[in-house]
């Protein structure tokens, strides 16, 4: 997809996202959107495309790092529950409680008992969220192993993307089969009628972003709220004298 066409379609969808944001705020909705997928599947790009034109006080991103010792001793879902939206908010989880079914399982960061308990508890946890009135939407970004390798190489060679590559990515790449099996087992237990997984073909980043946003907009029955006509008042500057510019510290204009 050429950049001009992509940008045109993205702008149309982002205008609708602004309408959705206004509706969520006015109606006091609570929305959770979970993004999962293999490393380099494009989760960050989709989230950025969604949020770039929105109010970060309404549409928030939850991207939790490694749990602290205190968090490790808590109920597993506790630190994720702390990120849940209040009234009039939408939270996008850039990875989520599903870490336990993926990286923690494959890398041995949790015990088998903890893993099995998660598979049983997760559907109950999400049912509880939904019963409380929270809208839960889950996306799995599917990327082929050939495309993942291509993106890894790009990250290694691009100084603007090198920070995205970590030693964990190398290990993840070597455990491709184990991650595939873990994903299948996760879907078996958590792809329910109440809280289904929505799979996005992510081999083509631009199409994946557009398709995901278009689908997201269909999940909430929102309405466009017209804005009141606003007339800017005149400013009376007669009682104000601007401070001498020579006494201020300006940033050098190098460009």
C-alpha positions in Angstrom: 0.0 0.0 0.0 1.4 3.4 -1.0 2.0 6.0 1.7 -0.5 8.5 0.2 -3.3 6.0 0.2 -2.4 4.7 3.6 -2.3 8.2 5.1 -5.7 9.1 3.5 -7.4 6.0 5.0 -5.7 6.4 8.3 -6.9 10.0 8.6 -10.5 9.0 8.0 -10.2 6.3 10.7 -8.5 8.6 13.1 -11.4 11.1 12.7 -13.7 8.3 13.8 -11.5 7.5 16.7 -11.8 11.1 17.9 -15.6 10.6 17.7 -15.3 7.4 19.7 -13.2 9.1 22.3 -15.8 11.8 22.8 -18.5 9.2 23.1 -16.5 7.2 25.7 -15.9 10.3 27.7 -19.5 11.5 27.6 -21.1 8.2 28.3 -18.6 7.3 31.0 -17.6 4.0 29.3 -14.8 1.9 30.5 -12.9 0.1 27.6 -9.9 -2.3 27.7 -8.1 -3.2 24.5 -5.5 -5.9 24.8 -2.7 -6.3 22.1 -0.7 -9.5 22.0 1.5 -11.2 19.5 5.0 -12.3 18.8 7.9 -9.9 19.0 8.1 -7.6 16.0 4.4 -8.3 15.1 3.7 -4.6 15.1 1.8 -4.0 18.3 3.5 -0.7 19.0 2.7 0.6 15.5 -1.0 -0.2 15.8 -1.2 1.4 19.2 0.6 4.5 18.0 -1.7 4.8 15.0 -4.7 4.6 17.4 -3.5 7.1 20.0 -1.5 9.7 18.0 -4.6 12.0 17.5 -6.3 11.2 20.8 -6.3 12.7 24.3 -3.8 10.8 26.5 -6.0 11.6 29.5 -8.9 9.6 27.9 -7.0 7.0 25.9 -4.1 5.6 27.9 -1.4 3.1 27.2 -0.5 0.4 29.8 2.9 -1.1 29.0 4.2 -2.6 32.2 7.8 -3.6 32.6 9.4 -6.4 34.6 7.5 -6.9 37.9 9.2 -5.8 41.1 9.8 -8.3 44.0 6.7 -6.9 45.7 4.6 -7.4 42.6 5.8 -10.9 42.2 4.4 -11.7 45.6 1.0 -10.2 44.8 -2.0 -11.8 43.2 -0.9 -12.2 39.6 -3.6 -10.0 38.1 -3.2 -7.3 40.8 -0.8 -5.0 39.0 -2.8 -5.2 35.8 -6.0 -4.5 37.6 -4.4 -1.3 38.9 -4.2 -0.1 35.2 -7.9 -0.7 34.4 -9.9 2.3 33.2 -12.2 4.6 35.2 -15.4 6.1 33.8 -14.8 7.8 30.5 -11.4 6.1 29.8 -10.0 3.6 27.4 -6.8 1.7 28.2 -4.7 0.0 25.6 -2.5 -2.8 27.0 0.7 -3.2 25.1 1.1 -6.8 26.3 -1.0 -7.7 29.3 -1.7 -10.4 31.8 -1.2 -12.8 28.9 2.5 -12.6 29.6 2.0 -15.6 31.8 0.7 -17.7 29.0 3.5 -16.6 26.7 6.9 -15.5 27.7 6.6 -16.6 31.3 5.6 -20.1 30.3 8.2 -20.5 27.5 11.1 -18.9 29.4 10.3 -20.7 32.6 9.6 -17.5 34.6 6.6 -19.1 36.3 6.0 -22.6 37.7 3.8 -25.1 35.9 1.2 -24.8 38.7 1.1 -21.0 38.2 0.7 -21.4 34.5 -2.1 -24.0 34.9 -3.8 -21.7 37.4 -3.6 -18.8 35.0 -5.3 -20.8 32.2 -8.2 -21.5 34.6 -8.4 -18.1 36.2 -8.0 -15.9 33.2 -11.4 -16.5 31.6 -13.0 -15.9 35.1 -11.0 -12.7 35.5 -12.2 -11.4 32.1 -15.8 -12.5 32.8 -15.6 -10.5 36.0 -14.4 -7.4 34.2 -17.2 -7.7 31.6 -19.9 -8.3 34.2 -18.7 -5.1 36.0 -19.4 -3.2 32.8 -15.9 -3.0 31.3 -15.8 -3.5 27.5 -12.9 -6.0 26.8 -11.5 -6.3 23.3 -8.5 -8.6 22.5 -6.3 -8.5 19.5 -3.6 -11.1 18.5 -1.3 -9.8 15.8 -0.2 -12.7 13.7 3.1 -12.5 11.9 4.9 -15.2 9.9 8.4 -16.4 11.0 9.8 -15.1 7.7 8.4 -11.6 8.3 9.5 -11.6 11.9 13.1 -12.4 11.0 13.0 -9.7 8.3 11.9 -7.2 11.0 14.5 -8.4 13.5 17.3 -7.8 10.9 15.8 -4.3 10.2 15.9 -3.5 13.9 19.5 -4.5 14.1 20.6 -2.4 11.2 18.4 0.7 11.8 19.8 3.1 14.5 16.3 4.4 15.1 15.0 0.9 15.9 18.0 -0.7 17.5 16.6 0.0 20.9 13.6 -2.3 20.1 15.9 -5.3 19.9 16.8 -7.1 23.2 18.7 -10.3 24.1 15.2 -11.7 24.9 14.3 -11.4 21.2 17.2 -13.8 20.3 15.9 -16.4 22.8 12.3 -15.9 21.6 13.5 -16.5 18.0 15.2 -19.8 19.0 12.0 -20.9 20.7 9.6 -20.2 17.9 7.9 -23.7 18.1 7.5 -23.4 21.9 5.8 -20.0 21.5 3.5 -21.4 18.8 2.4 -24.2 21.1 1.9 -21.8 24.0 -0.2 -19.5 21.8 -2.4 -22.5 20.7 -2.9 -23.6 24.3 -3.7 -20.0 25.4 -6.3 -19.7 22.6 -7.8 -23.0 23.6 -8.6 -21.7 27.1 -9.2 -18.0 26.6 -10.8 -17.6 23.2 -14.3 -17.6 24.5 -17.7 -16.4 23.2 -17.7 -13.8 26.0 -14.2 -12.6 25.5 -12.9 -13.7 22.0 -9.6 -13.2 20.4 -9.6 -11.1 17.2 -6.7 -12.2 15.0 -5.0 -9.5 12.8 -2.9 -10.5 9.8 0.2 -8.4 10.6 2.6 -9.3 7.8 1.8 -6.0 6.2 2.0 -3.2 8.8 0.0 -0.5 7.1 -2.9 -2.9 6.3 -2.8 -4.4 9.8 -3.1 -0.9 11.4 -6.0 0.1 9.2 -7.8 -3.3 9.6 -7.4 -3.3 13.3 -8.7 0.3 13.8 -11.6 -0.3 11.5 -12.5 -3.4 13.5 -12.1 -1.6 16.8 -14.5 1.1 15.7 -17.1 -1.6 15.0 -17.0 -3.0 18.5 -18.6 0.0 20.2 -21.9 1.4 19.2 -20.9 5.1 19.3 -22.5 8.2 17.9 -21.0 11.4 16.6 -21.6 14.2 19.1 -21.8 17.6 17.4 -19.7 20.4 18.9 -21.2 23.7 20.0 -20.3 26.6 17.8 -17.5 28.7 19.4 -16.6 32.3 18.8 -13.2 33.4 20.1 -13.5 36.5 22.3 -11.5 39.6 21.5 -8.4 40.2 23.6 -7.8 43.6 25.3 -4.0 44.1 25.3 -4.1 47.7 26.5 -3.1 46.9 30.1 -0.2 44.6 29.1 3.4 45.4 28.1 5.5 42.5 26.8 8.8 41.8 28.6 11.9 42.9 26.8 12.9 40.0 24.5 16.6 40.7 25.1 16.2 39.7 28.7 14.9 36.2 27.8 16.8 33.1 27.0 15.8 31.9 23.6 16.7 28.5 22.1 19.2 28.9 19.3 17.5 28.8 15.9 19.7 26.2 14.1 17.1 25.2 11.6 
